[in-house]
Amino acid sequence: MERINPPELGVPSGFSHAVRAGSALYLAGQTALDEKATIVGGTVVEQFERALGNLLTALRAAGGEPGQLVSLTLYIVDIEDYRAQAREIGRVWKRLAGRHYPAMAAVGVARLWDAEALIEVQGIAHLG
């Protein structure tokens, strides 16, 4: 196994940003944390963009590309708000990750680790 912790994402405490096991890459949940470990963005769209960007940073640090994502789980504090912003979130996805979509699930949660976080994105990629 190889643990991958790109410096752009800050030093993780109690976890790794990504773990490669063979051709599988397990990507830790990412929120809208900036380089100062502060949640940025006041809307779910802004936070989704940062969280997905953070996840893609970890993926690329392992040598992967967005098209290699096989599974993505979204943990969302306000499902109705997310659904209302689905078109804009889709535009963010296409701009950052392209037109290939992995298997996905969205899970409503009461809150995330950082109280200001509205969304967390976790994934698995195949780097074959």
Backbone atoms as SQL, in Angstrom:
CREATE TABLE atoms (id INTEGER PRIMARY KEY, chain TEXT, resi INTEGER, resn TEXT, atom TEXT, x REAL, y REAL, z REAL);
INSERT INTO atoms VALUES
  (1, 'A', 1, 'MET', 'N', 0.841, -1.186, 0.000),
  (2, 'A', 1, 'MET', 'CA', 0.000, 0.000, 0.000),
  (3, 'A', 1, 'MET', 'C', 0.877, 1.236, 0.000),
  (4, 'A', 2, 'GLU', 'N', 0.356, 2.264, -0.627),
  (5, 'A', 2, 'GLU', 'CA', 1.042, 3.549, -0.659),
  (6, 'A', 2, 'GLU', 'C', 0.070, 4.628, -0.192),
  (7, 'A', 3, 'ARG', 'N', 0.496, 5.408, 0.776),
  (8, 'A', 3, 'ARG', 'CA', -0.305, 6.527, 1.276),
  (9, 'A', 3, 'ARG', 'C', 0.152, 7.793, 0.575),
  (10, 'A', 4, 'ILE', 'N', -0.820, 8.548, 0.077),
  (11, 'A', 4, 'ILE', 'CA', -0.515, 9.734, -0.719),
  (12, 'A', 4, 'ILE', 'C', -1.156, 10.944, -0.057),
  (13, 'A', 5, 'ASN', 'N', -0.314, 11.917, 0.293),
  (14, 'A', 5, 'ASN', 'CA', -0.787, 13.120, 0.973),
  (15, 'A', 5, 'ASN', 'C', -0.169, 14.344, 0.326),
  (16, 'A', 6, 'PRO', 'N', -0.798, 14.848, -0.745),
  (17, 'A', 6, 'PRO', 'CA', -0.232, 16.001, -1.444),
  (18, 'A', 6, 'PRO', 'C', -0.177, 17.225, -0.532),
  (19, 'A', 7, 'PRO', 'N', 0.920, 17.970, -0.584),
  (20, 'A', 7, 'PRO', 'CA', 1.080, 19.123, 0.307),
  (21, 'A', 7, 'PRO', 'C', 0.010, 20.194, 0.127),
  (22, 'A', 8, 'GLU', 'N', -0.567, 20.296, -1.061),
  (23, 'A', 8, 'GLU', 'CA', -1.617, 21.299, -1.312),
  (24, 'A', 8, 'GLU', 'C', -2.839, 21.100, -0.420),
  (25, 'A', 9, 'LEU', 'N', -3.039, 19.870, 0.056),
  (26, 'A', 9, 'LEU', 'CA', -4.215, 19.572, 0.872),
  (27, 'A', 9, 'LEU', 'C', -3.936, 19.686, 2.368),
  (28, 'A', 10, 'GLY', 'N', -2.734, 20.033, 2.721),
  (29, 'A', 10, 'GLY', 'CA', -2.404, 20.152, 4.135),
  (30, 'A', 10, 'GLY', 'C', -2.074, 18.793, 4.731),
  (31, 'A', 11, 'VAL', 'N', -1.479, 18.839, 5.899),
  (32, 'A', 11, 'VAL', 'CA', -1.074, 17.614, 6.582),
  (33, 'A', 11, 'VAL', 'C', -2.305, 16.979, 7.230),
  (34, 'A', 12, 'PRO', 'N', -2.641, 15.745, 6.836),
  (35, 'A', 12, 'PRO', 'CA', -3.795, 15.091, 7.445),
  (36, 'A', 12, 'PRO', 'C', -3.475, 14.637, 8.863),
  (37, 'A', 13, 'SER', 'N', -4.500, 14.611, 9.691),
  (38, 'A', 13, 'SER', 'CA', -4.337, 14.156, 11.067),
  (39, 'A', 13, 'SER', 'C', -5.278, 12.989, 11.308),
  (40, 'A', 14, 'GLY', 'N', -4.707, 11.798, 11.456),
  (41, 'A', 14, 'GLY', 'CA', -5.522, 10.617, 11.710),
  (42, 'A', 14, 'GLY', 'C', -6.085, 9.949, 10.473),
  (43, 'A', 15, 'PHE', 'N', -5.636, 10.346, 9.290),
  (44, 'A', 15, 'PHE', 'CA', -6.093, 9.732, 8.039),
  (45, 'A', 15, 'PHE', 'C', -5.087, 10.068, 6.947),
  (46, 'A', 16, 'SER', 'N', -5.241, 9.455, 5.780),
  (47, 'A', 16, 'SER', 'CA', -4.467, 9.798, 4.581),
  (48, 'A', 16, 'SER', 'C', -5.439, 10.314, 3.535),
  (49, 'A', 17, 'HIS', 'N', -4.989, 11.244, 2.716),
  (50, 'A', 17, 'HIS', 'CA', -5.851, 11.790, 1.665),
  (51, 'A', 17, 'HIS', 'C', -6.168, 10.742, 0.611),
  (52, 'A', 18, 'ALA', 'N', -5.223, 9.841, 0.358),
  (53, 'A', 18, 'ALA', 'CA', -5.446, 8.769, -0.610),
  (54, 'A', 18, 'ALA', 'C', -4.571, 7.579, -0.224),
  (55, 'A', 19, 'VAL', 'N', -5.086, 6.393, -0.511),
  (56, 'A', 19, 'VAL', 'CA', -4.318, 5.171, -0.284),
  (57, 'A', 19, 'VAL', 'C', -4.438, 4.320, -1.542),
  (58, 'A', 20, 'ARG', 'N', -3.277, 4.005, -2.111),
  (59, 'A', 20, 'ARG', 'CA', -3.254, 3.143, -3.293),
  (60, 'A', 20, 'ARG', 'C', -2.958, 1.720, -2.842),
  (61, 'A', 21, 'ALA', 'N', -3.816, 0.791, -3.268),
  (62, 'A', 21, 'ALA', 'CA', -3.636, -0.632, -2.992),
  (63, 'A', 21, 'ALA', 'C', -3.784, -1.350, -4.331),
  (64, 'A', 22, 'GLY', 'N', -2.662, -1.716, -4.928),
  (65, 'A', 22, 'GLY', 'CA', -2.704, -2.285, -6.267),
  (66, 'A', 22, 'GLY', 'C', -3.168, -1.223, -7.244),
  (67, 'A', 23, 'SER', 'N', -4.171, -1.545, -8.040),
  (68, 'A', 23, 'SER', 'CA', -4.691, -0.564, -9.001),
  (69, 'A', 23, 'SER', 'C', -5.837, 0.266, -8.434),
  (70, 'A', 24, 'ALA', 'N', -6.239, -0.032, -7.197),
  (71, 'A', 24, 'ALA', 'CA', -7.333, 0.719, -6.566),
  (72, 'A', 24, 'ALA', 'C', -6.767, 1.903, -5.786),
  (73, 'A', 25, 'LEU', 'N', -7.438, 3.035, -5.907),
  (74, 'A', 25, 'LEU', 'CA', -7.079, 4.228, -5.146),
  (75, 'A', 25, 'LEU', 'C', -8.299, 4.645, -4.339),
  (76, 'A', 26, 'TYR', 'N', -8.140, 4.667, -3.040),
  (77, 'A', 26, 'TYR', 'CA', -9.204, 5.061, -2.127),
  (78, 'A', 26, 'TYR', 'C', -8.970, 6.510, -1.723),
  (79, 'A', 27, 'LEU', 'N', -9.941, 7.356, -2.018),
  (80, 'A', 27, 'LEU', 'CA', -9.815, 8.793, -1.794),
  (81, 'A', 27, 'LEU', 'C', -10.633, 9.198, -0.574),
  (82, 'A', 28, 'ALA', 'N', -9.955, 9.776, 0.405),
  (83, 'A', 28, 'ALA', 'CA', -10.622, 10.209, 1.633),
  (84, 'A', 28, 'ALA', 'C', -11.651, 11.285, 1.331),
  (85, 'A', 29, 'GLY', 'N', -12.635, 11.382, 2.191),
  (86, 'A', 29, 'GLY', 'CA', -13.631, 12.433, 2.061),
  (87, 'A', 29, 'GLY', 'C', -12.972, 13.798, 2.096),
  (88, 'A', 30, 'GLN', 'N', -13.365, 14.643, 1.151),
  (89, 'A', 30, 'GLN', 'CA', -12.833, 16.002, 1.063),
  (90, 'A', 30, 'GLN', 'C', -13.978, 16.997, 1.184),
  (91, 'A', 31, 'THR', 'N', -13.739, 18.019, 1.982),
  (92, 'A', 31, 'THR', 'CA', -14.691, 19.118, 2.099),
  (93, 'A', 31, 'THR', 'C', -14.069, 20.341, 1.426),
  (94, 'A', 32, 'ALA', 'N', -14.641, 21.499, 1.660),
  (95, 'A', 32, 'ALA', 'CA', -14.187, 22.741, 1.032),
  (96, 'A', 32, 'ALA', 'C', -13.079, 23.411, 1.838),
  (97, 'A', 33, 'LEU', 'N', -12.182, 22.614, 2.395),
  (98, 'A', 33, 'LEU', 'CA', -11.070, 23.187, 3.145),
  (99, 'A', 33, 'LEU', 'C', -10.061, 23.823, 2.199),
  (100, 'A', 34, 'ASP', 'N', -9.584, 25.017, 2.582),
  (101, 'A', 34, 'ASP', 'CA', -8.517, 25.655, 1.817),
  (102, 'A', 34, 'ASP', 'C', -7.170, 25.295, 2.426),
  (103, 'A', 35, 'GLU', 'N', -6.115, 25.899, 1.907),
  (104, 'A', 35, 'GLU', 'CA', -4.767, 25.579, 2.377),
  (105, 'A', 35, 'GLU', 'C', -4.519, 25.991, 3.822),
  (106, 'A', 36, 'LYS', 'N', -5.402, 26.821, 4.387),
  (107, 'A', 36, 'LYS', 'CA', -5.287, 27.222, 5.797),
  (108, 'A', 36, 'LYS', 'C', -6.195, 26.389, 6.696),
  (109, 'A', 37, 'ALA', 'N', -6.764, 25.317, 6.144),
  (110, 'A', 37, 'ALA', 'CA', -7.675, 24.422, 6.862),
  (111, 'A', 37, 'ALA', 'C', -8.942, 25.140, 7.312),
  (112, 'A', 38, 'THR', 'N', -9.425, 26.059, 6.455),
  (113, 'A', 38, 'THR', 'CA', -10.656, 26.800, 6.703),
  (114, 'A', 38, 'THR', 'C', -11.668, 26.437, 5.619),
  (115, 'A', 39, 'ILE', 'N', -12.911, 26.194, 6.006),
  (116, 'A', 39, 'ILE', 'CA', -13.962, 25.939, 5.020),
  (117, 'A', 39, 'ILE', 'C', -14.223, 27.228, 4.258),
  (118, 'A', 40, 'VAL', 'N', -14.195, 27.126, 2.929),
  (119, 'A', 40, 'VAL', 'CA', -14.445, 28.294, 2.080),
  (120, 'A', 40, 'VAL', 'C', -15.704, 28.063, 1.255),
  (121, 'A', 41, 'GLY', 'N', -16.371, 29.141, 0.932),
  (122, 'A', 41, 'GLY', 'CA', -17.594, 29.075, 0.136),
  (123, 'A', 41, 'GLY', 'C', -18.820, 29.023, 1.014),
  (124, 'A', 42, 'GLY', 'N', -19.774, 29.884, 0.706),
  (125, 'A', 42, 'GLY', 'CA', -20.982, 29.951, 1.516),
  (126, 'A', 42, 'GLY', 'C', -22.150, 29.163, 0.964),
  (127, 'A', 43, 'THR', 'N', -21.994, 28.650, -0.268),
  (128, 'A', 43, 'THR', 'CA', -23.091, 27.897, -0.879),
  (129, 'A', 43, 'THR', 'C', -22.647, 26.466, -1.152),
  (130, 'A', 44, 'VAL', 'N', -23.605, 25.596, -1.363),
  (131, 'A', 44, 'VAL', 'CA', -23.281, 24.198, -1.658),
  (132, 'A', 44, 'VAL', 'C', -22.530, 24.090, -2.983),
  (133, 'A', 45, 'VAL', 'N', -22.828, 24.961, -3.951),
  (134, 'A', 45, 'VAL', 'CA', -22.127, 24.923, -5.235),
  (135, 'A', 45, 'VAL', 'C', -20.658, 25.300, -5.036),
  (136, 'A', 46, 'GLU', 'N', -20.406, 26.382, -4.316),
  (137, 'A', 46, 'GLU', 'CA', -19.025, 26.799, -4.059),
  (138, 'A', 46, 'GLU', 'C', -18.260, 25.738, -3.287),
  (139, 'A', 47, 'GLN', 'N', -18.916, 25.171, -2.296),
  (140, 'A', 47, 'GLN', 'CA', -18.242, 24.142, -1.503),
  (141, 'A', 47, 'GLN', 'C', -18.042, 22.856, -2.302),
  (142, 'A', 48, 'PHE', 'N', -18.994, 22.494, -3.151),
  (143, 'A', 48, 'PHE', 'CA', -18.818, 21.316, -4.003),
  (144, 'A', 48, 'PHE', 'C', -17.608, 21.508, -4.908),
  (145, 'A', 49, 'GLU', 'N', -17.474, 22.696, -5.490),
  (146, 'A', 49, 'GLU', 'CA', -16.347, 22.955, -6.379),
  (147, 'A', 49, 'GLU', 'C', -15.017, 22.776, -5.650),
  (148, 'A', 50, 'ARG', 'N', -14.910, 23.304, -4.451),
  (149, 'A', 50, 'ARG', 'CA', -13.663, 23.177, -3.695),
  (150, 'A', 50, 'ARG', 'C', -13.428, 21.727, -3.247),
  (151, 'A', 51, 'ALA', 'N', -14.488, 21.076, -2.754),
  (152, 'A', 51, 'ALA', 'CA', -14.355, 19.689, -2.286),
  (153, 'A', 51, 'ALA', 'C', -13.963, 18.762, -3.431),
  (154, 'A', 52, 'LEU', 'N', -14.629, 18.899, -4.572),
  (155, 'A', 52, 'LEU', 'CA', -14.274, 18.070, -5.730),
  (156, 'A', 52, 'LEU', 'C', -12.854, 18.399, -6.184),
  (157, 'A', 53, 'GLY', 'N', -12.507, 19.664, -6.192),
  (158, 'A', 53, 'GLY', 'CA', -11.148, 20.047, -6.555),
  (159, 'A', 53, 'GLY', 'C', -10.123, 19.415, -5.631),
  (160, 'A', 54, 'ASN', 'N', -10.417, 19.387, -4.338),
  (161, 'A', 54, 'ASN', 'CA', -9.512, 18.747, -3.381),
  (162, 'A', 54, 'ASN', 'C', -9.383, 17.251, -3.666),
  (163, 'A', 55, 'LEU', 'N', -10.505, 16.595, -3.936),
  (164, 'A', 55, 'LEU', 'CA', -10.475, 15.168, -4.247),
  (165, 'A', 55, 'LEU', 'C', -9.656, 14.915, -5.510),
  (166, 'A', 56, 'LEU', 'N', -9.838, 15.754, -6.524),
  (167, 'A', 56, 'LEU', 'CA', -9.093, 15.590, -7.768),
  (168, 'A', 56, 'LEU', 'C', -7.609, 15.880, -7.574),
  (169, 'A', 57, 'THR', 'N', -7.272, 16.759, -6.649),
  (170, 'A', 57, 'THR', 'CA', -5.866, 17.005, -6.314),
  (171, 'A', 57, 'THR', 'C', -5.230, 15.728, -5.782),
  (172, 'A', 58, 'ALA', 'N', -5.924, 15.051, -4.883),
  (173, 'A', 58, 'ALA', 'CA', -5.413, 13.788, -4.334),
  (174, 'A', 58, 'ALA', 'C', -5.326, 12.728, -5.430),
  (175, 'A', 59, 'LEU', 'N', -6.319, 12.657, -6.286),
  (176, 'A', 59, 'LEU', 'CA', -6.324, 11.701, -7.393),
  (177, 'A', 59, 'LEU', 'C', -5.132, 11.946, -8.318),
  (178, 'A', 60, 'ARG', 'N', -4.910, 13.178, -8.692),
  (179, 'A', 60, 'ARG', 'CA', -3.802, 13.499, -9.606),
  (180, 'A', 60, 'ARG', 'C', -2.442, 13.266, -8.945),
  (181, 'A', 61, 'ALA', 'N', -2.354, 13.515, -7.638),
  (182, 'A', 61, 'ALA', 'CA', -1.097, 13.264, -6.920),
  (183, 'A', 61, 'ALA', 'C', -0.732, 11.784, -6.959),
  (184, 'A', 62, 'ALA', 'N', -1.732, 10.927, -7.129),
  (185, 'A', 62, 'ALA', 'CA', -1.493, 9.486, -7.228),
  (186, 'A', 62, 'ALA', 'C', -1.285, 9.045, -8.672),
  (187, 'A', 63, 'GLY', 'N', -1.320, 9.998, -9.604),
  (188, 'A', 63, 'GLY', 'CA', -1.126, 9.669, -11.013),
  (189, 'A', 63, 'GLY', 'C', -2.415, 9.383, -11.759),
  (190, 'A', 64, 'GLY', 'N', -3.549, 9.685, -11.153),
  (191, 'A', 64, 'GLY', 'CA', -4.832, 9.400, -11.778),
  (192, 'A', 64, 'GLY', 'C', -5.467, 10.617, -12.437),
  (193, 'A', 65, 'GLU', 'N', -6.534, 10.359, -13.157),
  (194, 'A', 65, 'GLU', 'CA', -7.316, 11.386, -13.849),
  (195, 'A', 65, 'GLU', 'C', -8.791, 11.183, -13.517),
  (196, 'A', 66, 'PRO', 'N', -9.612, 12.222, -13.661),
  (197, 'A', 66, 'PRO', 'CA', -11.036, 12.108, -13.313),
  (198, 'A', 66, 'PRO', 'C', -11.763, 10.945, -13.991),
  (199, 'A', 67, 'GLY', 'N', -11.397, 10.621, -15.221),
  (200, 'A', 67, 'GLY', 'CA', -12.042, 9.514, -15.926),
  (201, 'A', 67, 'GLY', 'C', -11.796, 8.160, -15.286),
  (202, 'A', 68, 'GLN', 'N', -10.876, 8.088, -14.328),
  (203, 'A', 68, 'GLN', 'CA', -10.581, 6.830, -13.643),
  (204, 'A', 68, 'GLN', 'C', -11.371, 6.667, -12.348),
  (205, 'A', 69, 'LEU', 'N', -12.193, 7.655, -12.006),
  (206, 'A', 69, 'LEU', 'CA', -13.066, 7.508, -10.834),
  (207, 'A', 69, 'LEU', 'C', -14.111, 6.442, -11.135),
  (208, 'A', 70, 'VAL', 'N', -14.261, 5.484, -10.240),
  (209, 'A', 70, 'VAL', 'CA', -15.266, 4.446, -10.439),
  (210, 'A', 70, 'VAL', 'C', -16.442, 4.602, -9.489),
  (211, 'A', 71, 'SER', 'N', -16.222, 5.280, -8.373),
  (212, 'A', 71, 'SER', 'CA', -17.287, 5.448, -7.386),
  (213, 'A', 71, 'SER', 'C', -17.090, 6.764, -6.649),
  (214, 'A', 72, 'LEU', 'N', -18.194, 7.435, -6.382),
  (215, 'A', 72, 'LEU', 'CA', -18.154, 8.688, -5.646),
  (216, 'A', 72, 'LEU', 'C', -19.344, 8.715, -4.698),
  (217, 'A', 73, 'THR', 'N', -19.094, 9.080, -3.461),
  (218, 'A', 73, 'THR', 'CA', -20.168, 9.251, -2.480),
  (219, 'A', 73, 'THR', 'C', -20.158, 10.697, -2.016),
  (220, 'A', 74, 'LEU', 'N', -21.321, 11.315, -2.061),
  (221, 'A', 74, 'LEU', 'CA', -21.491, 12.685, -1.603),
  (222, 'A', 74, 'LEU', 'C', -22.257, 12.647, -0.288),
  (223, 'A', 75, 'TYR', 'N', -21.725, 13.308, 0.708),
  (224, 'A', 75, 'TYR', 'CA', -22.403, 13.466, 1.994),
  (225, 'A', 75, 'TYR', 'C', -22.870, 14.911, 2.036),
  (226, 'A', 76, 'ILE', 'N', -24.189, 15.104, 2.134),
  (227, 'A', 76, 'ILE', 'CA', -24.786, 16.423, 1.939),
  (228, 'A', 76, 'ILE', 'C', -25.631, 16.803, 3.145),
  (229, 'A', 77, 'VAL', 'N', -25.386, 17.987, 3.676),
  (230, 'A', 77, 'VAL', 'CA', -26.118, 18.460, 4.846),
  (231, 'A', 77, 'VAL', 'C', -27.560, 18.834, 4.479),
  (232, 'A', 78, 'ASP', 'N', -27.772, 19.454, 3.317),
  (233, 'A', 78, 'ASP', 'CA', -29.111, 19.882, 2.908),
  (234, 'A', 78, 'ASP', 'C', -29.400, 19.342, 1.511),
  (235, 'A', 79, 'ILE', 'N', -30.032, 18.191, 1.456),
  (236, 'A', 79, 'ILE', 'CA', -30.324, 17.524, 0.176),
  (237, 'A', 79, 'ILE', 'C', -31.187, 18.410, -0.731),
  (238, 'A', 80, 'GLU', 'N', -32.189, 19.063, -0.177),
  (239, 'A', 80, 'GLU', 'CA', -33.070, 19.893, -1.004),
  (240, 'A', 80, 'GLU', 'C', -32.300, 21.040, -1.655),
  (241, 'A', 81, 'ASP', 'N', -31.399, 21.664, -0.917),
  (242, 'A', 81, 'ASP', 'CA', -30.577, 22.727, -1.485),
  (243, 'A', 81, 'ASP', 'C', -29.693, 22.172, -2.594),
  (244, 'A', 82, 'TYR', 'N', -29.099, 21.016, -2.359),
  (245, 'A', 82, 'TYR', 'CA', -28.263, 20.380, -3.375),
  (246, 'A', 82, 'TYR', 'C', -29.089, 20.118, -4.638),
  (247, 'A', 83, 'ARG', 'N', -30.274, 19.571, -4.474),
  (248, 'A', 83, 'ARG', 'CA', -31.127, 19.273, -5.640),
  (249, 'A', 83, 'ARG', 'C', -31.512, 20.543, -6.389),
  (250, 'A', 84, 'ALA', 'N', -31.775, 21.613, -5.641),
  (251, 'A', 84, 'ALA', 'CA', -32.138, 22.887, -6.262),
  (252, 'A', 84, 'ALA', 'C', -30.972, 23.472, -7.069),
  (253, 'A', 85, 'GLN', 'N', -29.758, 23.113, -6.704),
  (254, 'A', 85, 'GLN', 'CA', -28.564, 23.632, -7.373),
  (255, 'A', 85, 'GLN', 'C', -27.943, 22.609, -8.334),
  (256, 'A', 86, 'ALA', 'N', -28.685, 21.551, -8.647),
  (257, 'A', 86, 'ALA', 'CA', -28.133, 20.431, -9.421),
  (258, 'A', 86, 'ALA', 'C', -27.556, 20.858, -10.767),
  (259, 'A', 87, 'ARG', 'N', -28.193, 21.766, -11.471),
  (260, 'A', 87, 'ARG', 'CA', -27.669, 22.187, -12.779),
  (261, 'A', 87, 'ARG', 'C', -26.304, 22.854, -12.644),
  (262, 'A', 88, 'GLU', 'N', -26.190, 23.752, -11.675),
  (263, 'A', 88, 'GLU', 'CA', -24.918, 24.448, -11.468),
  (264, 'A', 88, 'GLU', 'C', -23.836, 23.461, -10.992),
  (265, 'A', 89, 'ILE', 'N', -24.215, 22.545, -10.130),
  (266, 'A', 89, 'ILE', 'CA', -23.273, 21.522, -9.661),
  (267, 'A', 89, 'ILE', 'C', -22.815, 20.663, -10.842),
  (268, 'A', 90, 'GLY', 'N', -23.739, 20.343, -11.743),
  (269, 'A', 90, 'GLY', 'CA', -23.386, 19.591, -12.953),
  (270, 'A', 90, 'GLY', 'C', -22.398, 20.344, -13.822),
  (271, 'A', 91, 'ARG', 'N', -22.570, 21.662, -13.933),
  (272, 'A', 91, 'ARG', 'CA', -21.623, 22.474, -14.709),
  (273, 'A', 91, 'ARG', 'C', -20.236, 22.453, -14.066),
  (274, 'A', 92, 'VAL', 'N', -20.192, 22.515, -12.728),
  (275, 'A', 92, 'VAL', 'CA', -18.909, 22.440, -12.015),
  (276, 'A', 92, 'VAL', 'C', -18.260, 21.090, -12.297),
  (277, 'A', 93, 'TRP', 'N', -19.048, 20.009, -12.207),
  (278, 'A', 93, 'TRP', 'CA', -18.511, 18.671, -12.471),
  (279, 'A', 93, 'TRP', 'C', -17.893, 18.617, -13.863),
  (280, 'A', 94, 'LYS', 'N', -18.629, 19.063, -14.869),
  (281, 'A', 94, 'LYS', 'CA', -18.141, 18.973, -16.248),
  (282, 'A', 94, 'LYS', 'C', -16.867, 19.795, -16.439),
  (283, 'A', 95, 'ARG', 'N', -16.795, 20.955, -15.806),
  (284, 'A', 95, 'ARG', 'CA', -15.610, 21.809, -15.934),
  (285, 'A', 95, 'ARG', 'C', -14.390, 21.159, -15.268),
  (286, 'A', 96, 'LEU', 'N', -14.578, 20.549, -14.110),
  (287, 'A', 96, 'LEU', 'CA', -13.451, 19.971, -13.366),
  (288, 'A', 96, 'LEU', 'C', -13.142, 18.524, -13.739),
  (289, 'A', 97, 'ALA', 'N', -14.175, 17.745, -14.039),
  (290, 'A', 97, 'ALA', 'CA', -13.987, 16.301, -14.202),
  (291, 'A', 97, 'ALA', 'C', -14.369, 15.778, -15.581),
  (292, 'A', 98, 'GLY', 'N', -14.990, 16.582, -16.404),
  (293, 'A', 98, 'GLY', 'CA', -15.362, 16.125, -17.736),
  (294, 'A', 98, 'GLY', 'C', -16.753, 15.526, -17.792),
  (295, 'A', 99, 'ARG', 'N', -16.976, 14.700, -18.812),
  (296, 'A', 99, 'ARG', 'CA', -18.312, 14.148, -19.051),
  (297, 'A', 99, 'ARG', 'C', -18.469, 12.699, -18.611),
  (298, 'A', 100, 'HIS', 'N', -17.436, 12.132, -18.016),
  (299, 'A', 100, 'HIS', 'CA', -17.536, 10.762, -17.526),
  (300, 'A', 100, 'HIS', 'C', -17.981, 10.790, -16.071),
  (301, 'A', 101, 'TYR', 'N', -19.000, 10.003, -15.783),
  (302, 'A', 101, 'TYR', 'CA', -19.531, 9.965, -14.425),
  (303, 'A', 101, 'TYR', 'C', -19.289, 8.591, -13.804),
  (304, 'A', 102, 'PRO', 'N', -18.796, 8.557, -12.575),
  (305, 'A', 102, 'PRO', 'CA', -18.642, 7.278, -11.877),
  (306, 'A', 102, 'PRO', 'C', -19.978, 6.835, -11.286),
  (307, 'A', 103, 'ALA', 'N', -20.010, 5.647, -10.730),
  (308, 'A', 103, 'ALA', 'CA', -21.163, 5.242, -9.929),
  (309, 'A', 103, 'ALA', 'C', -21.217, 6.220, -8.757),
  (310, 'A', 104, 'MET', 'N', -22.407, 6.701, -8.447),
  (311, 'A', 104, 'MET', 'CA', -22.506, 7.740, -7.414),
  (312, 'A', 104, 'MET', 'C', -23.644, 7.460, -6.447),
  (313, 'A', 105, 'ALA', 'N', -23.449, 7.978, -5.231),
  (314, 'A', 105, 'ALA', 'CA', -24.512, 7.963, -4.226),
  (315, 'A', 105, 'ALA', 'C', -24.472, 9.294, -3.497),
  (316, 'A', 106, 'ALA', 'N', -25.634, 9.780, -3.115),
  (317, 'A', 106, 'ALA', 'CA', -25.740, 10.991, -2.309),
  (318, 'A', 106, 'ALA', 'C', -26.436, 10.608, -1.011),
  (319, 'A', 107, 'VAL', 'N', -25.830, 10.991, 0.096),
  (320, 'A', 107, 'VAL', 'CA', -26.341, 10.623, 1.410),
  (321, 'A', 107, 'VAL', 'C', -26.588, 11.893, 2.214),
  (322, 'A', 108, 'GLY', 'N', -27.794, 12.049, 2.712),
  (323, 'A', 108, 'GLY', 'CA', -28.097, 13.184, 3.576),
  (324, 'A', 108, 'GLY', 'C', -27.579, 12.925, 4.978),
  (325, 'A', 109, 'VAL', 'N', -26.916, 13.928, 5.544),
  (326, 'A', 109, 'VAL', 'CA', -26.351, 13.816, 6.893),
  (327, 'A', 109, 'VAL', 'C', -26.755, 15.026, 7.722),
  (328, 'A', 110, 'ALA', 'N', -26.755, 14.878, 9.037),
  (329, 'A', 110, 'ALA', 'CA', -27.125, 15.972, 9.934),
  (330, 'A', 110, 'ALA', 'C', -26.043, 17.048, 9.960),
  (331, 'A', 111, 'ARG', 'N', -24.769, 16.633, 9.925),
  (332, 'A', 111, 'ARG', 'CA', -23.648, 17.570, 9.876),
  (333, 'A', 111, 'ARG', 'C', -22.395, 16.804, 9.524),
  (334, 'A', 112, 'LEU', 'N', -21.355, 17.551, 9.193),
  (335, 'A', 112, 'LEU', 'CA', -20.063, 16.964, 8.860),
  (336, 'A', 112, 'LEU', 'C', -19.048, 17.345, 9.933),
  (337, 'A', 113, 'TRP', 'N', -17.827, 16.806, 9.833),
  (338, 'A', 113, 'TRP', 'CA', -16.799, 17.031, 10.849),
  (339, 'A', 113, 'TRP', 'C', -16.627, 18.519, 11.139),
  (340, 'A', 114, 'ASP', 'N', -16.448, 19.328, 10.070),
  (341, 'A', 114, 'ASP', 'CA', -16.384, 20.783, 10.238),
  (342, 'A', 114, 'ASP', 'C', -17.805, 21.318, 10.136),
  (343, 'A', 115, 'ALA', 'N', -18.243, 21.990, 11.173),
  (344, 'A', 115, 'ALA', 'CA', -19.639, 22.448, 11.249),
  (345, 'A', 115, 'ALA', 'C', -20.039, 23.320, 10.061),
  (346, 'A', 116, 'GLU', 'N', -19.089, 24.053, 9.468),
  (347, 'A', 116, 'GLU', 'CA', -19.393, 24.946, 8.344),
  (348, 'A', 116, 'GLU', 'C', -19.516, 24.206, 7.012),
  (349, 'A', 117, 'ALA', 'N', -19.083, 22.956, 6.983),
  (350, 'A', 117, 'ALA', 'CA', -19.098, 22.184, 5.737),
  (351, 'A', 117, 'ALA', 'C', -20.521, 21.803, 5.355),
  (352, 'A', 118, 'LEU', 'N', -20.836, 22.008, 4.090),
  (353, 'A', 118, 'LEU', 'CA', -22.157, 21.657, 3.557),
  (354, 'A', 118, 'LEU', 'C', -22.129, 20.349, 2.771),
  (355, 'A', 119, 'ILE', 'N', -20.932, 19.937, 2.316),
  (356, 'A', 119, 'ILE', 'CA', -20.815, 18.748, 1.481),
  (357, 'A', 119, 'ILE', 'C', -19.419, 18.129, 1.655),
  (358, 'A', 120, 'GLU', 'N', -19.372, 16.802, 1.545),
  (359, 'A', 120, 'GLU', 'CA', -18.103, 16.075, 1.551),
  (360, 'A', 120, 'GLU', 'C', -18.147, 15.077, 0.396),
  (361, 'A', 121, 'VAL', 'N', -17.022, 14.923, -0.274),
  (362, 'A', 121, 'VAL', 'CA', -16.935, 14.066, -1.448),
  (363, 'A', 121, 'VAL', 'C', -15.857, 13.009, -1.204),
  (364, 'A', 122, 'GLN', 'N', -16.230, 11.742, -1.348),
  (365, 'A', 122, 'GLN', 'CA', -15.319, 10.618, -1.125),
  (366, 'A', 122, 'GLN', 'C', -15.360, 9.728, -2.354),
  (367, 'A', 123, 'GLY', 'N', -14.228, 9.111, -2.733),
  (368, 'A', 123, 'GLY', 'CA', -14.270, 8.320, -3.942),
  (369, 'A', 123, 'GLY', 'C', -13.295, 7.163, -3.987),
  (370, 'A', 124, 'ILE', 'N', -13.455, 6.380, -5.045),
  (371, 'A', 124, 'ILE', 'CA', -12.563, 5.277, -5.371),
  (372, 'A', 124, 'ILE', 'C', -12.246, 5.393, -6.855),
  (373, 'A', 125, 'ALA', 'N', -10.972, 5.188, -7.183),
  (374, 'A', 125, 'ALA', 'CA', -10.560, 5.217, -8.581),
  (375, 'A', 125, 'ALA', 'C', -9.812, 3.930, -8.917),
  (376, 'A', 126, 'HIS', 'N', -9.809, 3.594, -10.190),
  (377, 'A', 126, 'HIS', 'CA', -9.053, 2.437, -10.690),
  (378, 'A', 126, 'HIS', 'C', -7.925, 3.007, -11.556),
  (379, 'A', 127, 'LEU', 'N', -6.692, 2.805, -11.106),
  (380, 'A', 127, 'LEU', 'CA', -5.543, 3.370, -11.811),
  (381, 'A', 127, 'LEU', 'C', -4.893, 2.398, -12.770),
  (382, 'A', 128, 'GLY', 'N', -5.442, 1.178, -12.846),
  (383, 'A', 128, 'GLY', 'CA', -4.978, 0.116, -13.711),
  (384, 'A', 128, 'GLY', 'C', -3.943, 0.493, -14.657);
